[in-house]
Amino acid sequence: MRGPLQDAPWSDFLKALREQLSPCMVVIGLDLPQPGDAGISFIEGGEFSPEDKLGFANKHASLDPLLGLPEGTLVSLDDVIPREKLIETDFYQTFMKPLRHSQIMGFDVHRKGKMALYLRIIRHEGEPDFSIEERATVELLIPLFHELAHWMEHNQRHTREHSLYEQAFSTLAVGTVILDDELKIVFANQVADQLLEDNKDITVHSSKLRLARQHENQNLQKVLQSLLTDDGHAVPQVIPVQRASESSPLFITAHRLSLQDQLESKHHIALYMTDPELRQIDQTQLVMQAFSLTKQEARLVIALANGGTLEDFSLETGVSKNTARSHLYSSFRKVGVTQQSALVSHVIRAIYGL
């Protein structure tokens, strides 16, 4: 189960299995090789470059007698073809013989009808045949490989979703920090790192967040402790952080995360950090596409969503107040609202998802 997380995937498992079954080569893979595609495999007992693997895929994979094994069934070459006939095959003559391979056995594990994992164990010429006991040992791995395939599918989905969420929050200029039950930082996205680096009013000591002003820091720690200990449905809380400069406050929204499963007994806390002055991307194009607004209309809506006024927009863009008002009314019609507050709320919910 640790295999996918190792720098050299499954290196410990492959070494242990090779030692258990005495000298042989062991291969674990996620995709079988096929012409034009080397697949994904990890090998113990031999050094094979990506070019070597692709060469096998192109020249030998389609000839492999163990191609397309029954799901979850241990099969050896001896089960498929007698040895006297095996040595006459192109697969033996062009692949096995040059590498002195004489025996191969393994199994395939599927998930939802598709290849998920496979294991191959190879012995060289002069080595003893696979014994009944050795076959029984390898068969014990089959249900574990089913569990591994299930775990990998779940973990890959979780990692993929996590990556998507992180990209979304980073794109929207929202800093995300996750705290464990000791209020230590266990994760921070790139935006959070940037905000912590740019704002000296927030520091990190021993992996814990601290605010420079004592009363703000006491309030933050009180909020975090209450979120951890509240037995009811903890309500997210917002902590404004005043900054030394005359810029607007930075806002931290603290939210207690739900327990994910029965193995988790302590909550984590998510901190969402927003800086009204941080502009990581130009959202104008997003608003234009979402609501069919013109560029000036989109710029006005974004300015209003960021707390500006029609007068501010007129001064910044050089357009008259009447023109700005015309942009506003046109935006009302296109978005489907009749009030400025509804326009801002609607656009924020639609674009930011907050």
Secondary structure, DSSP 4 states (H G I P E B T S, - for coil): --GGGSSSTTHHHHHHHHHHH-S-EEEEEEE--BTTB--EEEEESS---HHHHHHHHHHTGGG-TTTTPPBT--EEHHHHS-HHHHTTSHHIIIIITTTTEEEEEEEEEEETTEEEEEEEEEEETTSPPPPHHHHHHHHTHHHHHHHHHHHHHHHHHHHHHHHHHHHHHHHTTEEEEEE-TTS-EEEE-HHHHHHHHH-TTEEEETTEEEESSHHHHHHHHHHHHHHHH--S-PPPEEEEE--SSSSPPEEEEEEEPPP-STT--S--EEEEEE-TT--SS--HHHHHHHHT--HHHHHHHHHHHTT--HHHHHHHH---HHHHHHHHHHHHHHHT-SSHHHHHHHHHHHHH--
